[in-house]
Amino acid sequence: MERRLPRTDLQRLADWQPRLVVLANEWRCRPYAYGVTDCGRFMLDAVAAVTGVDLLPGVAWPRGWLGVAKFMIANGWDSVEATMTDLLPPMDVRSARPGDVVSFERGGELHLAVRVGDTALSPGLDGLVAFGPATWLRAWEVGAA
């Protein structure tokens, strides 16, 4: 896959908020599985809900931890944060708005979450889990307001 520049051209859809709520409800009880229902897939679905744009069109998604690791290495990404910085413009985490992407650390790994209201949602073992602003490490802008 070729290197990408962060998407600064994205615009939020007029109905992005209810679309994001529908997505969160669809993912609410999905158990975590690498390459299927992981934080990267949730983030991509959330960006599509907010903007209508698939950030990685035509990608054949690897399954399992090893497949995802090989996919990231093949694209020059050593973390989910490096992936995000290639896909979306970074922003100050304190400026993250609902619909934006944030990172946090859990169990020694970096994960992605999508801000919804005053928290951010990310897939957990048994479905979506909410993380408060005190846990957010970095943020990326998802479309102009």
Protein Blocks (a to p, Z undefined) as FASTA:
>chain_A
ZZddddfkbccdfklmmmmmmmmmmmmmgccdehilgmklmmmmmmmmmnopafbghiac
dehjklmmmmmmmnopabfklmmmmmpccddfklpcehiacdddeehiacddddehjbdc
dddfkbccdddfklpmbdcdehjZZ
